Amino acid sequence: MGLSEAAKRCLAFGDCNTEGFRTLEGPVWARRVADSLGLELRNCGHTMSTTRELLQYAAAFPPSEYALVFVQYGLVDSWLTFRGAPYVLYYPDNPRRKLARKLVKKLKKWARSWQLQKRLGAVEQVPLEEYIENVRTVLKSAPGSQFVLVATAPNRDISRNPRILRYNAALAKLASEEPNAVYADAWDDLWSNLDACLMDDGTHLTPQGHRVVADCVREALKLGGVP
C-alpha cells in the first residue's frame, strides 16, 4: 500500500465504547474524528475486548497500513476476577470459543456464589503490566503511524474507577515515552456531566459522551502537532 493511500485512512481498536452500544443513536467517537479529518475509518471496536484481542486485531489489520490509529482499552482489562480464572478470546471467534465463553460465564457465576475472589485472591482480567506491554507491542509494530491512546471513561459503579484511573495513568505514561503516540483523556469532562454522557447501565457512552471523547481526541492531535 502506498503512503498516500494510508494517509487517507484511520484505524480504531477498542472495546464497546469504540464499537458503539447497540442502542446508541449517532456515530461513535472514532467515526466523528475520522469524518472531521476527512478520513476513511476501519473500526475494529468489539464489545468485551481487552488488549489481548488488540494483539489479534493488529495482526489481522496491521496498523502500519494506516497513518492514524486509535487505541481505547481498559474497561475490561481492569475488571476484577478470581486468580486463575480462564480467559477466552472474543476475536478471532469460532463456535468452540463461543461455547467456551458460555462455560466460563457459568464458572464465574459459580465462583461468585463461592466467593472465590476472597478465597483465591482478586486480580484484574488483564494485569496492568501485560496491558501496557500489549499496547506497547502494537505501537512498536508501526513506528511510522500516529497513535492516539484514548483513556477509558469513568463508570457509574465508582468501585471500578480507582482501577480504571490506574490503567489510564499507565497509558498516559506510555504515550509520553513513545514518539508516535499522544494521549487523550476526557475523564474530567465526562465525570462532570455523567448523567448526560453515560447510559443508565453506567458503562456505555451516550451520543453526548461520544462527542466529548471525539473533541478530546481532536484536541490531543492538535496539541501533538498532528494536523
C-alpha positions as CSV (number, residue, x, y, z in Angstrom):
1,M,0.0,0.0,0.0
2,G,1.3,3.4,-0.9
3,L,1.8,6.2,1.6
4,S,-0.8,8.4,0.0
5,E,-3.4,5.7,0.4
6,A,-2.5,5.0,4.0
7,A,-2.8,8.8,4.7
8,K,-6.4,8.7,3.8
9,R,-7.4,6.0,6.3
10,C,-7.5,5.6,10.0
11,L,-8.0,2.6,12.2
12,A,-9.7,2.2,15.6
13,F,-9.0,-0.6,18.1
14,G,-11.2,-0.7,21.2
15,D,-14.0,-2.1,23.3
16,C,-17.7,-1.5,23.5
17,N,-17.3,2.3,23.6
18,T,-15.3,2.2,20.3
19,E,-17.7,-0.3,18.7
20,G,-20.8,1.6,20.0
21,F,-23.6,0.1,22.1
22,R,-26.5,-1.3,20.2
23,T,-28.9,1.4,21.3
24,L,-26.6,4.3,20.5
25,E,-28.1,6.9,18.2
26,G,-25.5,8.6,16.1
27,P,-21.8,8.0,15.3
28,V,-19.2,6.7,17.8
29,W,-16.3,9.0,18.8
30,A,-13.9,7.4,16.3
31,R,-16.3,8.0,13.4
32,R,-16.7,11.6,14.5
33,V,-13.0,12.2,14.5
34,A,-12.5,10.4,11.2
35,D,-15.2,12.4,9.5
36,S,-13.9,15.7,10.8
37,L,-10.5,14.8,9.3
38,G,-11.9,13.6,6.1
39,L,-10.5,10.0,6.6
40,E,-11.9,6.6,5.9
41,L,-12.4,4.6,9.1
42,R,-11.9,0.9,9.8
43,N,-13.5,0.3,13.2
44,C,-12.2,-2.8,15.0
45,G,-14.1,-2.0,18.2
46,H,-15.5,-5.1,19.8
47,T,-17.6,-5.4,23.0
48,M,-15.9,-7.1,25.9
49,S,-12.5,-6.7,24.3
50,T,-9.2,-6.4,26.1
51,T,-5.7,-5.7,24.9
52,R,-5.4,-9.4,24.3
53,E,-7.9,-9.0,21.5
54,L,-5.9,-5.9,20.4
55,L,-2.9,-8.1,19.6
56,Q,-5.1,-10.3,17.4
57,Y,-6.8,-7.4,15.6
58,A,-3.4,-5.8,15.0
59,A,-2.2,-9.0,13.3
60,A,-5.3,-9.1,11.1
61,F,-5.3,-5.3,10.4
62,P,-1.7,-4.1,10.6
63,P,-1.6,-0.5,12.0
64,S,1.4,0.2,9.8
65,E,-1.1,0.4,6.9
66,Y,-2.8,3.4,8.4
67,A,-1.5,6.9,9.1
68,L,-3.7,7.4,12.2
69,V,-4.6,4.7,14.7
70,F,-6.8,5.0,17.8
71,V,-6.4,2.6,20.8
72,Q,-9.0,2.5,23.5
73,Y,-9.0,-0.3,26.1
74,G,-9.0,-0.7,29.8
75,L,-12.6,-1.2,30.8
76,V,-12.5,-5.0,30.7
77,D,-8.7,-5.2,31.2
78,S,-9.2,-3.6,34.7
79,W,-12.2,-5.7,35.6
80,L,-11.6,-7.9,38.7
81,T,-11.9,-11.6,38.6
82,F,-10.6,-14.5,40.7
83,R,-7.0,-15.6,40.4
84,G,-6.5,-18.3,37.8
85,A,-9.8,-17.5,36.1
86,P,-9.8,-18.8,32.4
87,Y,-10.0,-16.3,29.6
88,V,-11.3,-17.0,26.1
89,L,-10.6,-14.5,23.3
90,Y,-13.5,-12.8,21.6
91,Y,-11.5,-12.3,18.4
92,P,-11.0,-14.2,16.2
93,D,-14.1,-16.0,17.1
94,N,-15.3,-19.5,16.3
95,P,-18.0,-22.0,17.6
96,R,-15.6,-23.6,20.1
97,R,-14.7,-20.2,21.6
98,K,-18.4,-19.2,21.9
99,L,-19.1,-22.5,23.7
100,A,-16.1,-22.0,25.9
101,R,-17.2,-18.5,26.9
102,K,-20.6,-19.8,27.9
103,L,-18.9,-22.3,30.2
104,V,-16.5,-19.7,31.6
105,K,-19.5,-17.4,32.3
106,K,-21.2,-20.3,34.3
107,L,-17.9,-20.9,36.1
108,K,-17.6,-17.3,37.1
109,K,-21.2,-17.2,38.3
110,W,-20.5,-20.3,40.4
111,A,-17.2,-18.6,41.6
112,R,-19.1,-15.6,42.8
113,S,-21.5,-17.7,44.8
114,W,-18.5,-19.5,46.4
115,Q,-16.7,-16.1,46.9
116,L,-13.6,-17.4,45.1
117,Q,-12.2,-13.9,44.8
118,K,-11.8,-13.9,48.5
119,R,-10.6,-17.4,48.7
120,L,-8.1,-17.3,45.8
121,G,-7.5,-13.6,45.5
122,A,-8.8,-11.0,43.1
123,V,-6.8,-9.9,40.1
124,E,-7.5,-7.8,37.0
125,Q,-8.7,-9.6,33.9
126,V,-5.5,-8.3,32.2
127,P,-2.8,-7.3,34.7
128,L,-1.6,-3.7,34.3
129,E,1.9,-4.8,33.2
130,E,0.5,-7.0,30.5
131,Y,-1.9,-4.3,29.4
132,I,0.8,-1.8,28.9
133,E,3.1,-4.3,27.1
134,N,0.3,-5.3,24.8
135,V,-0.3,-1.7,23.8
136,R,3.5,-1.0,23.5
137,T,3.9,-4.0,21.2
138,V,1.3,-2.6,18.8
139,L,2.9,0.9,18.9
140,K,6.3,-0.6,18.2
141,S,4.9,-2.5,15.2
142,A,4.1,0.7,13.3
143,P,6.7,3.4,14.1
144,G,5.5,5.4,11.1
145,S,1.9,5.6,12.2
146,Q,0.5,8.2,14.6
147,F,-1.3,6.6,17.6
148,V,-3.9,8.2,19.9
149,L,-4.1,6.3,23.2
150,V,-7.6,7.1,24.5
151,A,-8.4,6.9,28.2
152,T,-11.2,4.7,29.5
153,A,-14.3,6.6,30.6
154,P,-15.4,6.8,34.2
155,N,-18.0,4.3,35.4
156,R,-21.2,4.9,37.4
157,D,-20.0,1.9,39.6
158,I,-17.5,4.0,41.4
159,S,-15.8,1.0,42.9
160,R,-14.4,0.4,39.4
161,N,-12.9,3.9,39.0
162,P,-9.7,3.6,41.0
163,R,-8.6,0.7,38.9
164,I,-9.6,2.5,35.6
165,L,-7.6,5.5,36.7
166,R,-4.5,3.3,37.4
167,Y,-4.8,1.9,33.9
168,N,-5.3,5.4,32.4
169,A,-2.3,6.8,34.2
170,A,-0.1,4.0,32.9
171,L,-1.5,4.6,29.4
172,A,-0.6,8.3,29.7
173,K,2.9,7.4,30.8
174,L,3.3,5.1,27.8
175,A,2.2,7.8,25.4
176,S,4.9,10.2,26.9
177,E,7.5,7.5,26.3
178,E,6.7,6.7,22.7
179,P,7.4,9.3,19.9
180,N,4.4,8.1,17.8
181,A,1.7,8.4,20.5
182,V,-0.4,11.0,22.1
183,Y,-2.8,10.6,25.0
184,A,-6.5,11.7,25.0
185,D,-8.2,11.8,28.4
186,A,-11.8,13.1,28.6
187,W,-12.3,11.9,32.2
188,D,-12.9,15.3,33.8
189,D,-15.5,16.4,31.1
190,L,-17.3,13.1,31.3
191,W,-17.3,12.9,35.1
192,S,-18.6,16.5,35.4
193,N,-21.6,15.6,33.2
194,L,-22.0,12.0,34.0
195,D,-25.8,11.8,33.6
196,A,-25.6,13.2,30.0
197,C,-22.5,11.3,29.0
198,L,-23.2,7.8,30.3
199,M,-26.1,5.5,29.6
200,D,-28.2,4.2,32.5
201,D,-26.2,1.0,32.6
202,G,-23.3,3.1,33.9
203,T,-20.7,2.0,31.3
204,H,-21.7,2.9,27.7
205,L,-21.3,6.3,26.3
206,T,-24.3,8.3,25.1
207,P,-24.2,10.4,22.0
208,Q,-23.1,13.3,24.2
209,G,-20.4,11.2,25.7
210,H,-19.1,10.2,22.2
211,R,-19.0,13.9,21.3
212,V,-16.9,14.7,24.4
213,V,-14.4,11.9,23.6
214,A,-14.2,12.9,20.0
215,D,-13.5,16.5,20.9
216,C,-10.8,15.4,23.3
217,V,-9.1,13.2,20.7
218,R,-9.1,16.1,18.2
219,E,-7.6,18.4,20.8
220,A,-4.9,15.8,21.7
221,L,-4.0,15.6,18.0
222,K,-3.7,19.4,17.7
223,L,-1.5,19.6,20.9
224,G,0.6,16.8,19.5
225,G,1.2,18.8,16.3
226,V,-0.9,16.5,14.1
227,P,-2.9,18.5,11.6
